[in-house]
């Protein structure tokens, strides 16, 4: 499983990266052989509000499935990472169920 990490934040980037790596490795340990890569982007919204919101954008690519993106926004970046990792795990499980499901046979037109 390839995990890539990008951040626009300046303080505590190393701790955020370690927390994100731990969360995604823990949550996806059962599906690790099906995951091509996970890309994690963290940052602050920098809006006009007094309290800045932090965001966590996660792109995950599974074998035989299109890449999917999960976005989570919150005042605490650690909570955003936790929620995003939970959503990515549920998304990966759903995508694997769709990939593993046998496709129904195409209807064959019979000549009369």
Secondary structure by P-SEA (a helix, b strand, c coil): cbbbbbbccccaaaaaaaaaaaaaaaaaccccccccbbbbbbbbccccccbbbbbbbbbbbcccccbbbbbbbcccaaaaaaaaaaaaaaaaaaaaaaaaccccccbbbbcc
